[in-house]
Amino acid sequence: MPATFVVVPLWQGSVSARAMSHVDGAEAIRGDLPSAATLTVEVPVEAGEALGTGIQRYSTIRRVREAAATVLEQVPDWALTIGGDCGASLAAVGHASARGDGELAVLWLDAHPDLNTPESSPSGGFGGMTLRAIAGEGADGLRLDESQRVPPERIVLGGARAFDDEERRYIDEHGVQTLTVEDLSDPTVVVGALEATGASRVFVHLDLDVLDPSALAGLSYPLPFGVDAATLAATLRAVVARFPIAGAAIAGFAPGSPLAAEDDLPTILRLVAALTSAERGEA
């Protein structure tokens, strides 16, 4: 069955100066998606409170996680979540993990590992903690429970180029597979890393800042020396040709203006097409 698109215009997990532009980014992408196959999660306008968790805007992020989980229950097969910031992937991975047969691997394509905890995070932004929460660690109400969590041995981190000390410690201690930007240019390396997890299904998280800033202007955290869009699209097609895709997410689109969003959309839609290529027999 084809993907259902679930739009989650979450911005509260970002601490970027362009955080609220994630709403505009999600809405811009939604405008080019098939309306009959698109569901939307309502995101409260208020920022939310930390409530002593060490996570900025925790109360709203938790509400959105719960609302997204409810919407995802309506998905007949698999969901391609459109963020919003990276926090939008939390409910999406939980949904994918709980459904389907076989163990799930997560391919986390991001300029940042997002493996901080509330105690180690230098900013308190949940976007930088999302993958750690997916692995089952972090604040109550956000970390995935034992039935949904994806352990570090089934996580493949690709394209990261900015690490905090705690993130490096976690990666080293747990042996998380990490792929460089150069590795992402060889689909066989990426597929091989996923095969090494022993998983039979894959969730693909794509933060657009894994791309080089020359490929996309609307990035909330641009970092140089990223992958180019054509290379990334080819790698995504190879991944979905090899593994059943249990779910996917695209995050981090924060356009500076509606006109700038229009300039970036062809690149983003190319990546959407790559993630959905297997269902059309194009992979």
C-alpha positions in Angstrom: 0.0 0.0 0.0 1.2 3.6 -0.6 2.4 5.9 2.1 0.1 8.1 4.1 1.6 11.5 4.7 1.3 12.8 8.3 2.1 16.5 8.7 3.3 17.5 12.1 4.2 21.2 12.1 6.1 21.0 15.4 8.5 23.8 16.1 8.8 23.6 19.9 11.6 21.1 19.8 13.9 23.5 18.0 16.0 26.2 19.7 17.0 27.8 16.4 16.2 31.4 15.7 14.1 30.1 12.9 12.2 27.6 15.0 8.8 28.9 14.1 9.6 28.7 10.4 9.3 24.9 10.7 5.5 25.5 10.7 5.8 27.3 7.4 8.1 24.6 6.0 5.7 21.8 6.9 2.8 23.7 5.4 4.7 24.4 2.2 5.5 20.7 1.8 1.9 19.8 2.5 0.7 21.9 -0.3 2.4 19.6 -2.8 1.2 16.3 -1.2 -1.9 14.4 -2.3 -4.7 15.7 0.0 -6.6 12.4 0.0 -3.5 10.6 1.5 -2.5 13.4 3.9 -3.4 13.7 7.6 -2.4 16.6 9.8 -1.6 16.8 13.5 -2.8 20.0 15.2 0.1 21.7 17.0 -0.8 24.1 19.8 0.3 27.7 19.2 1.7 28.1 22.8 5.4 27.3 23.4 4.8 25.2 26.5 6.6 24.8 29.8 9.6 22.8 30.9 7.9 21.5 34.0 11.2 20.7 35.6 12.3 18.3 33.0 15.2 20.2 31.5 13.5 20.2 28.2 12.3 23.6 26.8 8.6 23.6 25.9 8.2 20.0 27.2 4.5 20.3 27.9 3.6 21.1 24.3 6.0 18.6 22.8 4.4 15.9 24.9 0.9 16.9 23.8 2.0 16.8 20.2 3.6 13.4 20.7 0.3 12.0 22.0 -1.7 13.7 19.3 0.5 12.4 16.6 0.3 8.8 18.0 -3.5 9.1 17.8 -3.4 10.3 14.2 -0.9 7.6 13.2 -3.3 4.9 14.4 -5.4 5.9 11.4 -2.6 5.0 8.9 -3.4 1.7 7.1 0.1 0.8 6.1 3.2 3.1 6.6 3.5 6.8 7.3 5.8 9.4 5.9 5.9 12.1 8.6 6.5 15.7 7.6 7.9 17.9 10.3 8.5 20.3 11.9 11.6 19.8 13.8 13.2 16.4 14.6 10.9 15.8 17.6 8.2 14.9 15.1 10.0 11.6 14.5 9.4 10.4 18.1 5.8 9.3 17.6 6.5 8.1 14.1 9.2 5.7 15.2 7.1 4.5 18.1 4.3 3.8 15.6 6.5 2.0 13.2 8.2 -0.1 15.9 4.9 -1.3 17.4 3.5 -2.3 14.0 4.7 -5.0 11.6 6.7 -8.1 12.0 10.5 -8.3 12.5 13.0 -6.0 14.3 13.2 -2.4 13.3 16.4 -0.4 12.4 16.5 3.4 12.4 18.6 5.1 9.7 19.1 8.6 11.2 20.3 11.0 8.5 21.2 14.3 10.3 24.0 16.7 10.7 23.6 16.2 14.4 23.3 12.9 16.3 20.4 14.1 18.5 21.7 11.8 21.3 21.7 14.2 24.2 19.7 13.8 27.4 18.0 16.6 29.4 21.0 16.5 31.7 23.7 16.7 29.0 22.0 19.0 26.5 23.6 22.4 26.2 20.4 24.0 25.0 17.4 22.1 26.4 16.0 21.7 22.9 14.3 18.4 22.4 15.3 18.1 18.8 18.8 17.4 20.0 17.5 14.6 22.3 15.1 12.8 20.0 17.2 9.9 19.0 18.2 9.2 22.6 14.4 9.2 23.5 13.9 6.7 20.6 16.5 4.5 22.2 14.5 4.6 25.4 16.3 7.2 27.5 15.1 10.7 28.6 12.1 12.4 30.2 9.0 10.6 31.2 6.3 11.0 28.5 8.8 11.4 25.7 11.1 8.4 25.8 9.8 5.3 24.0 9.0 2.4 26.3 10.4 -1.1 26.1 7.8 -2.2 23.6 8.7 0.6 21.1 12.3 1.6 21.8 15.0 1.0 19.2 18.2 -0.2 20.9 21.5 1.5 19.9 22.7 -1.7 18.1 19.9 -1.1 15.6 20.6 2.6 15.0 22.7 3.7 12.0 23.7 7.4 12.1 24.6 9.0 8.8 26.0 12.3 7.8 26.5 13.8 11.3 29.2 16.4 11.6 28.7 18.2 14.9 28.9 16.1 18.1 28.6 17.0 21.7 30.8 15.1 24.3 27.9 13.1 25.7 26.8 12.1 22.2 30.3 10.8 21.4 30.4 8.9 24.7 27.1 7.2 24.0 28.1 6.3 20.4 31.4 4.8 21.6 30.0 3.0 24.6 27.2 1.4 22.7 28.9 0.9 19.3 26.4 2.9 17.3 27.2 2.6 13.7 28.2 6.0 12.2 28.5 6.7 8.5 30.3 9.8 7.1 29.0 12.1 4.4 31.3 10.2 2.0 29.8 6.9 3.1 26.3 8.2 2.1 27.5 8.5 -1.5 27.9 4.7 -1.7 24.5 3.0 -1.3 26.2 -0.3 -0.8 27.9 1.0 2.4 24.6 2.3 3.8 22.7 -0.9 2.9 25.5 -3.0 4.4 25.4 -1.0 7.7 21.6 -1.6 8.0 22.1 -5.3 7.2 24.6 -5.5 9.9 21.9 -4.5 12.5 20.1 -7.8 11.8 16.8 -5.8 11.4 14.2 -6.8 8.8 12.5 -3.4 8.6 13.8 0.2 8.4 12.6 3.6 9.5 14.4 6.5 7.7 14.7 9.8 9.5 15.9 12.6 7.2 16.8 15.9 8.8 17.3 18.1 5.8 20.5 19.6 7.4 22.3 16.4 6.4 22.4 18.1 3.0 25.0 20.6 2.1 23.6 24.2 2.5 24.3 24.7 -1.2 21.5 22.3 -1.9 18.8 23.9 0.3 18.4 27.4 1.7 15.7 26.7 4.3 17.7 25.0 7.0 17.4 25.8 10.7 20.9 24.5 11.5 23.0 24.6 8.3 26.4 23.0 8.5 28.9 22.9 5.6 30.2 19.8 3.9 27.0 17.9 3.7 25.7 15.4 1.1 24.3 16.6 -2.2 20.6 16.0 -3.0 21.1 13.7 -6.0 23.5 11.5 -4.1 21.1 11.3 -1.1 18.1 10.5 -3.3 20.0 7.6 -5.0 21.0 6.2 -1.6 17.4 6.4 -0.3 16.1 4.6 -3.3 18.7 1.8 -2.7 17.6 1.5 1.0 13.9 1.2 0.2 14.6 -1.2 -2.6 16.5 -3.5 -0.1 14.3 -3.2 3.0 10.6 -3.0 3.7 10.1 0.6 4.9 8.2 0.7 8.2 8.1 4.5 8.2 10.0 7.7 7.4 10.2 11.3 8.4 11.5 14.5 6.8 12.3 17.3 9.3 14.2 20.5 9.5 12.6 22.6 6.7 12.6 26.2 7.9 12.3 28.5 4.9 13.0 32.2 5.3 10.0 33.2 3.2 7.2 31.7 1.0 9.3 32.5 -2.0 12.3 30.8 -0.6 10.2 27.8 0.2 9.1 27.5 -3.4 12.8 27.5 -4.5 13.6 24.6 -2.1 10.5 22.4 -2.7 11.7 20.7 -5.9 14.7 19.3 -3.9 12.5 18.2 -1.0 10.0 16.5 -3.3 12.8 14.7 -5.0 13.6 13.1 -1.6 10.0 12.4 -1.0 9.9 10.6 -4.3 13.0 8.6 -3.4 11.5 7.4 -0.1 8.3 6.3 -1.8 10.0 4.9 -4.9 9.6 1.2 -3.9 5.8 1.4 -3.9 5.9 2.6 -7.5 8.4 0.0 -8.6 11.0 2.7 -9.3 13.7 1.7 -6.8 
